[in-house]
Amino acid sequence: MVTDQAAGTAGMALVERDVPEPAGNDVLVEVHASGFTPGELTWPSNWTDRLGRDRTPSVPGHELAGVVSALGYGTRGLSVGQRVFGLTDWTRDGTLAEYTAVEARNLAPLPGDVDFTVGASLPISGLTAWQGLFDHGRLQAGQSLLVHGAAGGVGSMVTQLAREAGAYIVGTGRAADREAALDYGAHEFVDLDADTLEAVGHVDLVFDVIGGDVQKRSAALVRAGGTLVTIAGPPEARPADGVAIDFVVESDRAQLGEIARRVRDGRLRTNIGTVATLDDAVAAFNPTERATGKTIIRVRP
């Protein structure tokens, strides 16, 4: 739970709370594994609701995998005892808890042979990659893609989905990320510290997770009619003859299902780094070293 915006992660504490009541169209989920985004405590939605009212104390974390334990009034499409995973609403209590109430539309069935830890690692990275590539980037087979952070949580998903879609992929990152990026499916790799980004030439689509100077230099590489997609906030640069789009990921049951099927079939690998217990969640929010891969909180053994 967090209570003090100024304190940030220093204001986090593990406390006992009543099990939430699912409202209409909600389900109550017994959480088995939870994911969070580094820096999410800077998001205003943790502290105020859609009307600007204080909503502290609040529970962080927005990704989960677990089992439906109760249905709210009028809820359809899911059943008690069903394994599910998904992305919770930004302005409601999150998933770093033993139980959470979630709108049913934000969840999708989790196949029985996909582990809860894997399921909790998929929603934000997987949906961000899917929506950035296909909804906003309109990626087509045969096109070229420049993906920044190609070995990271989002970038590794982007790389794999784009490779399956038939794109030619240039991944970027640090020197230590080269082998992982190529293993995820990048055809080429650019070390942003040592290589010349402009040597990539023109591409149809840029998937930006960095912003700043890297985004500005990347915008110049988008060929006429191409697109720069970013999750690093409003674009600071736009292609001369293309478009720039920033977006915030949204939950989508059908897309979650597509992602789960690819994981189940072995076509998509998630990038999990640290797995910690709920007792260690506060420490996991404050890593002493640079995190590699997605950090997952295993709520139940």
C-alpha positions as CSV (number, residue, x, y, z in Angstrom):
1,M,0.0,0.0,0.0
2,V,1.1,3.6,-0.7
3,T,-0.1,6.6,1.2
4,D,2.3,9.5,0.5
5,Q,3.0,10.7,-3.0
6,A,6.1,12.8,-1.8
7,A,7.5,9.7,-0.1
8,G,7.2,7.5,-3.2
9,T,8.4,4.0,-2.7
10,A,9.7,5.0,0.8
11,G,6.1,5.3,1.8
12,M,5.2,1.7,0.8
13,A,4.2,-0.8,3.4
14,L,2.7,-4.3,3.6
15,V,-0.5,-4.1,5.6
16,E,-3.6,-6.2,6.3
17,R,-6.8,-5.1,4.5
18,D,-10.3,-6.5,4.1
19,V,-10.9,-8.5,1.0
20,P,-12.5,-6.1,-1.5
21,E,-16.1,-6.5,-2.6
22,P,-16.6,-6.9,-6.4
23,A,-18.9,-4.3,-7.8
24,G,-21.3,-4.8,-10.7
25,N,-19.4,-6.3,-13.8
26,D,-16.4,-7.0,-11.5
27,V,-14.8,-10.2,-10.5
28,L,-12.8,-10.9,-7.3
29,V,-9.5,-12.5,-8.2
30,E,-7.4,-14.5,-5.9
31,V,-4.0,-13.2,-7.0
32,H,-1.3,-15.7,-7.6
33,A,1.3,-13.5,-9.3
34,S,1.5,-9.7,-9.9
35,G,3.5,-7.4,-12.1
36,F,4.3,-3.7,-11.8
37,T,6.0,-1.0,-13.8
38,P,9.2,0.7,-12.4
39,G,8.3,4.3,-11.8
40,E,4.5,3.7,-11.7
41,L,4.3,5.6,-8.4
42,T,4.9,8.8,-10.4
43,W,1.6,8.2,-12.2
44,P,-1.2,10.6,-11.0
45,S,-3.7,7.7,-11.1
46,N,-2.1,6.2,-8.0
47,W,-3.0,9.2,-6.0
48,T,-6.3,10.6,-7.4
49,D,-9.3,9.2,-9.2
50,R,-10.7,10.4,-12.5
51,L,-12.5,13.3,-10.7
52,G,-9.2,14.4,-9.1
53,R,-10.2,13.1,-5.6
54,D,-7.6,11.7,-3.3
55,R,-7.7,7.9,-3.4
56,T,-5.0,7.0,-0.9
57,P,-4.2,4.7,0.7
58,S,-3.9,2.8,-2.6
59,V,-2.5,-0.5,-3.8
60,P,0.0,-0.4,-6.7
61,G,0.6,-2.9,-9.4
62,H,-1.6,-3.4,-12.5
63,E,-0.8,-6.8,-13.9
64,L,-2.0,-10.1,-12.5
65,A,-2.6,-13.7,-13.0
66,G,-4.9,-15.7,-10.6
67,V,-8.2,-17.4,-10.1
68,V,-11.7,-15.9,-10.1
69,S,-13.1,-16.4,-6.6
70,A,-16.4,-14.4,-6.8
71,L,-18.5,-12.5,-9.4
72,G,-20.1,-9.1,-9.0
73,Y,-23.7,-8.5,-9.8
74,G,-24.4,-8.9,-13.5
75,T,-20.9,-10.1,-14.4
76,R,-20.8,-12.3,-17.5
77,G,-18.1,-14.0,-19.5
78,L,-16.0,-15.5,-16.6
79,S,-16.7,-18.1,-14.0
80,V,-15.7,-18.8,-10.4
81,G,-12.6,-21.0,-10.3
82,Q,-11.4,-19.9,-13.8
83,R,-7.7,-19.0,-14.3
84,V,-7.3,-15.5,-15.6
85,F,-4.8,-12.8,-16.4
86,G,-5.0,-9.2,-17.3
87,L,-4.4,-5.5,-16.8
88,T,-6.4,-3.6,-14.1
89,D,-7.8,-0.1,-14.3
90,W,-5.2,2.6,-13.6
91,T,-7.4,4.5,-11.0
92,R,-8.4,1.5,-8.9
93,D,-6.5,-0.5,-6.3
94,G,-4.0,-2.7,-8.0
95,T,-2.6,-6.2,-7.9
96,L,0.1,-6.3,-5.2
97,A,-2.4,-7.9,-2.9
98,E,-3.8,-11.4,-2.1
99,Y,-7.2,-10.4,-3.6
100,T,-8.2,-7.6,-6.0
101,A,-11.5,-6.6,-7.6
102,V,-11.2,-6.2,-11.4
103,E,-13.6,-5.3,-14.2
104,A,-14.3,-8.6,-16.0
105,R,-13.6,-7.0,-19.4
106,N,-10.0,-6.4,-18.3
107,L,-9.3,-10.1,-17.9
108,A,-8.8,-13.0,-20.3
109,P,-8.7,-16.8,-19.6
110,L,-5.2,-18.0,-18.8
111,P,-4.5,-21.5,-20.3
112,G,-3.9,-24.2,-17.8
113,D,-0.4,-24.9,-19.0
114,V,0.8,-21.3,-18.7
115,D,2.3,-20.6,-15.3
116,F,0.8,-17.8,-13.2
117,T,4.3,-16.1,-13.1
118,V,4.4,-16.0,-16.8
119,G,0.8,-14.8,-17.1
120,A,1.5,-11.9,-14.8
121,S,4.4,-10.8,-16.9
122,L,2.4,-10.5,-20.1
123,P,-0.3,-7.8,-20.0
124,I,1.6,-4.5,-20.1
125,S,4.5,-5.6,-22.2
126,G,2.4,-7.8,-24.5
127,L,-0.4,-5.4,-25.0
128,T,1.9,-2.4,-25.4
129,A,3.8,-4.3,-28.1
130,W,0.7,-5.5,-29.9
131,Q,-1.1,-2.1,-29.9
132,G,2.0,-0.2,-30.9
133,L,2.9,-2.5,-33.8
134,F,-0.5,-3.3,-35.2
135,D,-3.1,-0.8,-33.9
136,H,-1.0,2.3,-34.1
137,G,2.0,1.3,-36.3
138,R,0.0,-0.7,-38.9
139,L,2.9,-3.0,-39.4
140,Q,2.8,-5.1,-42.5
141,A,4.9,-8.0,-43.7
142,G,8.0,-6.9,-45.5
143,Q,8.3,-3.6,-43.7
144,S,11.3,-2.5,-41.7
145,L,11.2,-1.7,-38.0
146,L,13.6,0.1,-35.6
147,V,12.8,-1.0,-32.0
148,H,14.6,0.6,-29.1
149,G,15.3,-1.5,-26.0
150,A,14.9,-4.7,-28.1
151,A,16.0,-6.9,-25.2
152,G,13.8,-5.2,-22.6
153,G,10.3,-6.2,-21.3
154,V,8.4,-4.3,-24.0
155,G,11.1,-4.4,-26.7
156,S,11.5,-8.2,-26.6
157,M,7.8,-8.6,-27.2
158,V,7.9,-6.0,-30.0
159,T,10.8,-7.9,-31.6
160,Q,9.2,-11.3,-31.5
161,L,5.7,-10.2,-32.7
162,A,7.3,-8.2,-35.5
163,R,9.5,-11.1,-36.6
164,E,6.5,-13.4,-36.7
165,A,4.6,-10.7,-38.7
166,G,7.4,-10.8,-41.4
167,A,9.1,-7.5,-40.6
168,Y,12.9,-6.7,-40.9
169,I,14.0,-5.7,-37.4
170,V,16.8,-3.5,-36.2
171,G,17.1,-3.6,-32.4
172,T,18.9,-1.2,-30.2
173,G,20.2,-1.2,-26.6
174,R,23.4,-1.5,-24.7
175,A,26.3,-3.7,-25.8
176,A,25.3,-6.3,-23.2
177,D,21.9,-6.6,-24.8
178,R,23.1,-7.6,-28.3
179,E,22.9,-11.4,-28.0
180,A,19.5,-11.3,-26.3
181,A,18.1,-8.9,-28.9
182,L,19.3,-11.1,-31.7
183,D,17.9,-14.2,-29.9
184,Y,14.5,-12.6,-29.7
185,G,14.5,-12.1,-33.4
186,A,16.3,-8.8,-34.4
187,H,18.1,-9.1,-37.7
188,E,20.6,-6.4,-36.7
189,F,21.6,-4.7,-33.5
190,V,22.8,-1.1,-32.8
191,D,24.7,-0.3,-29.6
192,L,23.4,3.1,-28.8
193,D,26.6,3.9,-26.8
194,A,29.1,2.9,-29.5
195,D,27.4,2.5,-32.9
196,T,26.0,5.1,-35.2
197,L,22.2,5.1,-35.2
198,E,22.0,6.9,-38.5
199,A,23.8,4.1,-40.2
200,V,20.5,2.1,-40.0
201,G,19.1,4.1,-42.9
202,H,15.4,4.7,-43.4
203,V,12.8,2.4,-41.8
204,D,9.0,2.2,-42.1
205,L,8.3,2.1,-38.4
206,V,10.1,3.2,-35.2
207,F,9.0,1.8,-31.9
208,D,10.4,4.2,-29.2
209,V,10.5,3.5,-25.5
210,I,13.2,6.0,-24.7
211,G,12.3,9.5,-25.9
212,G,14.7,12.5,-25.8
213,D,17.6,12.6,-28.2
214,V,17.2,9.0,-29.3
215,Q,13.6,9.7,-30.3
216,K,14.6,12.9,-32.2
217,R,17.4,11.1,-34.1
218,S,15.0,8.2,-34.9
219,A,12.3,10.5,-36.3
220,A,14.7,11.5,-39.0
221,L,15.1,7.9,-40.0
222,V,11.4,7.3,-40.8
223,R,10.8,7.2,-44.5
224,A,8.0,9.0,-46.3
225,G,4.6,7.7,-45.1
226,G,6.2,5.9,-42.2
227,T,5.4,6.1,-38.5
228,L,7.1,6.8,-35.2
229,V,5.3,5.1,-32.3
230,T,6.3,6.1,-28.7
231,I,5.3,5.2,-25.2
232,A,7.7,7.8,-23.7
233,G,5.2,10.6,-23.6
234,P,4.1,13.2,-26.2
235,P,6.5,13.1,-29.2
236,E,9.4,15.6,-29.1
237,A,10.1,15.1,-32.8
238,R,8.1,14.1,-35.8
239,P,9.1,12.5,-39.1
240,A,9.3,15.0,-41.9
241,D,7.0,13.0,-44.1
242,G,5.3,10.6,-41.7
243,V,3.4,10.6,-38.4
244,A,4.2,10.3,-34.7
245,I,1.9,8.6,-32.3
246,D,2.1,8.3,-28.5
247,F,-0.3,6.1,-26.7
248,V,-1.2,4.6,-23.3
249,V,-1.8,0.8,-23.3
250,E,-5.4,-0.4,-22.9
251,S,-6.7,-3.7,-21.8
252,D,-8.2,-5.8,-24.5
253,R,-9.4,-9.4,-23.9
254,A,-9.0,-10.5,-27.6
255,Q,-5.5,-9.3,-27.8
256,L,-4.6,-10.9,-24.4
257,G,-6.0,-14.1,-25.9
258,E,-3.7,-13.8,-29.0
259,I,-0.7,-13.2,-26.7
260,A,-1.5,-16.2,-24.5
261,R,-1.9,-18.5,-27.5
262,R,1.5,-17.5,-28.8
263,V,3.1,-18.1,-25.4
264,R,1.3,-21.5,-25.2
265,D,2.5,-22.4,-28.7
266,G,6.1,-21.4,-27.9
267,R,6.0,-18.5,-30.5
268,L,6.4,-15.8,-27.8
269,R,8.7,-15.8,-24.8
270,T,8.3,-13.5,-21.9
271,N,11.3,-11.7,-20.4
272,I,11.2,-12.4,-16.6
273,G,14.0,-11.2,-14.4
274,T,13.5,-11.3,-10.7
275,V,10.7,-13.2,-9.0
276,A,10.0,-12.0,-5.4
277,T,7.4,-12.8,-2.7
278,L,4.8,-10.3,-1.6
279,D,6.8,-9.9,1.6
280,D,9.7,-8.6,-0.5
281,A,7.6,-6.4,-2.8
282,V,8.8,-3.1,-1.2
283,A,12.4,-4.1,-1.8
284,A,11.6,-5.2,-5.4
285,F,10.3,-1.7,-6.1
286,N,13.7,-0.4,-4.9
287,P,16.3,-2.6,-6.6
288,T,19.9,-1.9,-5.8
289,E,21.0,-2.9,-9.3
290,R,19.7,-2.3,-12.8
291,A,16.8,-4.7,-13.3
292,T,17.0,-6.9,-16.4
293,G,13.7,-8.4,-17.4
294,K,10.3,-8.1,-15.8
295,T,10.1,-8.2,-12.0
296,I,7.2,-10.4,-10.8
297,I,5.7,-10.7,-7.3
298,R,4.7,-14.3,-6.6
299,V,1.8,-13.7,-4.2
300,R,1.0,-17.4,-3.7
301,P,3.5,-20.3,-3.9
